[in-house]
Amino acid sequence: MTDIALTDDNARFVSVGGDKVAFLWDISTGNVIRRFGAHHSRINCCALGGENALLATGGYDCEIKIWDLKDRKSVV
């Protein structure tokens, strides 16, 4: 794991790392809620924004991905 981002309500967090996938976790259950896998290389960083409606990931593939967490789409 190279980075994590915690939601404002402390109910979920995102983790990223060398497997090229960002994982959205539910803290109370410990389960993965969603996976985001569009990078071609290790993911270096992540951030949540827009009242936890958007996820940004940046990878060693020199790409930044923006994910709409409500619509389940990449909005890059």
N, C-alpha and C positions, 0 to 999 in steps of 0.2 A: 504494500500500500504506500502510495506517495503523497496522498492528500485526502482530507475529508472536509465536508461542509455540513453544518448542523442547521436544521430548520429553526425558525424563530420560536416555535412552540416546544422545541426539544423533543418532538415526537418521532422525527425521522432524521436520517443523515445519509449523505452520499459519500461513497468511497471510490477512489480510482487508483490504478496502479499499472503494473506491467502486463496484465492480461488483455489490455486494449478495450476494456469494458468498464463503464461506470455503473455502480450498483446503488439503488435506492433501498435503504433498510428501514424497517419498522423497529424502533428501539424497544417497545414493550414486548414484542414477540420474538425479536431476533431474526425475523424472516426477511428475505429479499422481496421487495414489492415489485420492482421493475429493473430491467437491465437495458443499458444504452451502449450499443457496440458498433460505432461507425468509424472509429479511428483505425489507422493502418499501422500504428506504432504505440508504444507505451504512453499512457495518459499521465501527464505531469501535474495538472492542477484542476480544481473544480471550484465553483461558486454557485450559490443560490441567490436569486433576486426576484423582484416583482412580487413580493409577498409570497415567496416560495413557489411561484408559478413557473419560473424559468430556471433551467440548469445550464451553466456554461462549463465546457470542458476544453482543456488545451493539451495537445499531445506533442510528442517529439516528432510527429509527422508534419509539424509546422502548420497544423490546422486548429481552428477553434470551432467547436460545435455548440449551437444554442438549441436546447431542447425545451419545448413547450410541455410542461408536466401535466397540464389539464387536457390538452388535445392529443397527447401521445405522438407528437410529430416533431421532426427536426425542422427548425425554422431558420436554417442557415441560408 
